[in-house]
Amino acid sequence: MQQVNLGIIGGGTVGSGVFDALQRNGALMASRLGVGLQVTRVAVRDLKKNRAVKIPRALLTTDWREVVCDPEVNLVAELIGGTTIAREVVLTSLKLGKPVVTANKALLSAHGEELFAAAKKFGTNLYYEASVAGGIPIIKSLREGFVGNRITALYGIVNGTCNYILTRMKLEGADFAAVLADAQKLGYAETPPDLDIDGHDAAHKIGILASLAHGFWVNPKKIHVEGIRYISALDIKFAGELGYTIKLLGMVKKLESGCRVQVSVYPTLIPNAHVLASVNGVFNAVFVRGDIVGDALFYGRGAGKDATASAVLSDLADAALDLKFGTKHRLPPFVPHECSGAVAPIAEVVSQYFVRLNVADKPGVLAKIATIFGEANIGISSVIQPEGHAGESVPLIFMLHYATNGAALKALANIAKLPAVKGKPVMIRVESFE
Ligand SMILES: NC(=O)c1ccc[n+]([C@@H]2O[C@H](COP(=O)([O-])OP(=O)(O)OC[C@H]3O[C@@H](n4cnc5c(N)ncnc54)[C@H](OP(=O)(O)O)[C@@H]3O)[C@@H](O)[C@H]2O)c1
């Protein structure tokens, strides 16, 4: 049987998970593929570190170049994270004609185009299933399973930390800060947590999915991103009373006019009857709508040692088969096919809205606010002024009909100027999945 020699750069959560998974299922994979995968070298930062998965000392080095440039190594897995050394690792390997498997969404988001061009130039390949939604095979599904579809919409709950926090806020009626602090203690959120809770990690992933679905590489700067910091226990409670659950939702939606696509990440009210509303805890889900297949749902663990290792193994298998059959370009990492596509500015995107205001408890306030919405041509579908809120100011909740984000934000800015309105209005978009 042929053998592929694998060099792994990084022996942390994912790297050690891949090493462990290959020990457990390497023989099974070899019998399925007709080609064996042998870990030949592993680069880490600290040789003395105690690792949950024991990697033989003889395989370890602190010099990633030693691994990449080892003539015995013919496949490289970049599993260190970050965008500087990781970029060098990938480029150096590709230049040597060695295929690379990466789990690094930040790297692809920042340098994807450059790295894909390098893979093409040097006649090799770059695989990245583990970069989005951990164990869910969404990259392979978009590229292969749905190759005959136009993807009209894609919705993703792709950040486990945010989903864990929002789920606990809903179940416990707890505030964001308290749940975040506990999540950090329990290891479900990083310190600092910004990359996750400000939506950037989800945006990296949604940008990759949008690029694959629409055939033009999405510039991460064009993605409208909002995190979950401003979501309060009150928002979750009132959304619940209206029949909705709040999730951090990545969205890729073809707009009706021209080649524009909405690519965004923001907290969203999801109807409780929709399947995505019941994706809880650290789980991820991706909901895809294709013009031929209709709706399809993927659910699973979006991170963690084993789930991510599973995705890396899938890429290693593809790479090993490509090496075995010499089919380097059977499936290039990214094929531009809708070069005229563009990301729509958020101001042009049409949504429905949940708005929560804090207003002085005086007669006439509601009428003034309704007038501003009316002048902006934004219809109100319902208003709630909950009982039992004593004090000078009380919450006032509006559900608004479809309007562009530009119009909704302008109206809210005018409403915020009313002396009766206290503090910053909260606006959360509502998705109906129509
Ligand atoms: N963790 C997840 O659940 C998950 C899920 C999906 C994707 N990913 C992606 O997978 C990648 C790795 O994440 P991770 O969670 O495994 O990170 P991690 O636990 O921090 O591990 C990073 C590993 O890289 C090594 N390393 C760092 N700099 C190095 C250098 N210059 N030379 C050699 N080795 C170096 C570290 O060595 P030491 O061990 O000696 O410090 C460590 O073993 C990231 O791109 C991440 O976004 C992670």
The ligand as a MOL file (V3000), in Angstrom:
LIG
                    3D

  0  0  0     0  0            999 V3000
M  V30 BEGIN CTAB
M  V30 COUNTS 48 52 0 0 0
M  V30 BEGIN ATOM
M  V30 1 N -9.7110 24.5730 18.8820 0
M  V30 2 C -10.7470 24.3580 18.0910 0
M  V30 3 O -11.7650 23.8130 18.5020 0
M  V30 4 C -10.6810 24.7630 16.6450 0
M  V30 5 C -11.7750 24.5030 15.8010 0
M  V30 6 C -11.6870 24.8220 14.4430 0
M  V30 7 C -10.5620 25.4240 13.9580 0
M  V30 8 N -9.5240 25.6950 14.8010 0 CHG=1
M  V30 9 C -8.3210 26.3090 14.2500 0
M  V30 10 O -7.2440 25.4050 14.3650 0
M  V30 11 C -6.0360 26.1120 14.5320 0
M  V30 12 C -5.3190 25.6070 15.7830 0
M  V30 13 O -6.1420 25.8470 16.9060 0
M  V30 14 P -5.8630 25.1460 18.3200 0
M  V30 15 O -7.0940 25.3650 19.1170 0
M  V30 16 O -5.3620 23.7810 18.1360 0 CHG=-1
M  V30 17 O -4.6990 26.0710 18.8920 0
M  V30 18 P -3.7580 25.7580 20.1430 0
M  V30 19 O -4.3770 24.7600 21.0440 0
M  V30 20 O -3.3540 27.0780 20.6930 0
M  V30 21 O -2.4840 25.0600 19.4860 0
M  V30 22 C -1.5610 25.7490 18.7250 0
M  V30 23 C -0.3600 24.8430 18.5310 0
M  V30 24 O 0.5450 25.4650 17.6710 0
M  V30 25 C 1.8530 25.4170 18.2460 0
M  V30 26 N 2.5990 26.5690 17.7510 0
M  V30 27 C 2.2690 27.8770 17.8660 0
M  V30 28 N 3.2010 28.6460 17.2730 0
M  V30 29 C 4.1160 27.7960 16.7520 0
M  V30 30 C 5.3140 27.9700 16.0170 0
M  V30 31 N 5.7630 29.1840 15.6790 0
M  V30 32 N 6.0040 26.8580 15.6590 0
M  V30 33 C 5.5910 25.6270 15.9840 0
M  V30 34 N 4.4430 25.4050 16.6800 0
M  V30 35 C 3.7350 26.4780 17.0600 0
M  V30 36 C 1.6410 25.4000 19.7330 0
M  V30 37 O 2.7510 24.8240 20.3660 0
M  V30 38 P 2.7870 24.5350 21.9630 0
M  V30 39 O 1.7600 23.4460 22.1740 0
M  V30 40 O 4.1320 24.0700 22.2290 0
M  V30 41 O 2.3970 25.8200 22.6070 0
M  V30 42 C 0.3880 24.5460 19.8230 0
M  V30 43 O 0.7390 23.1830 19.8600 0
M  V30 44 C -6.4200 27.5920 14.5820 0
M  V30 45 O -6.2960 28.1480 13.2980 0
M  V30 46 C -7.8830 27.5540 14.9760 0
M  V30 47 O -8.6200 28.6740 14.5040 0
M  V30 48 C -9.5580 25.3770 16.1260 0
M  V30 END ATOM
M  V30 BEGIN BOND
M  V30 1 1 1 2
M  V30 2 2 2 3
M  V30 3 1 2 4
M  V30 4 1 4 5
M  V30 5 2 4 48
M  V30 6 2 5 6
M  V30 7 1 6 7
M  V30 8 2 7 8
M  V30 9 1 8 9
M  V30 10 1 8 48
M  V30 11 1 9 10
M  V30 12 1 9 46
M  V30 13 1 10 11
M  V30 14 1 11 12
M  V30 15 1 11 44
M  V30 16 1 12 13
M  V30 17 1 13 14
M  V30 18 2 14 15
M  V30 19 1 14 16
M  V30 20 1 14 17
M  V30 21 1 17 18
M  V30 22 2 18 19
M  V30 23 1 18 20
M  V30 24 1 18 21
M  V30 25 1 21 22
M  V30 26 1 22 23
M  V30 27 1 23 24
M  V30 28 1 23 42
M  V30 29 1 24 25
M  V30 30 1 25 26
M  V30 31 1 25 36
M  V30 32 1 26 27
M  V30 33 1 26 35
M  V30 34 2 27 28
M  V30 35 1 28 29
M  V30 36 1 29 30
M  V30 37 2 29 35
M  V30 38 1 30 31
M  V30 39 2 30 32
M  V30 40 1 32 33
M  V30 41 2 33 34
M  V30 42 1 34 35
M  V30 43 1 36 37
M  V30 44 1 36 42
M  V30 45 1 37 38
M  V30 46 2 38 39
M  V30 47 1 38 40
M  V30 48 1 38 41
M  V30 49 1 42 43
M  V30 50 1 44 45
M  V30 51 1 44 46
M  V30 52 1 46 47
M  V30 END BOND
M  V30 END CTAB
M  END
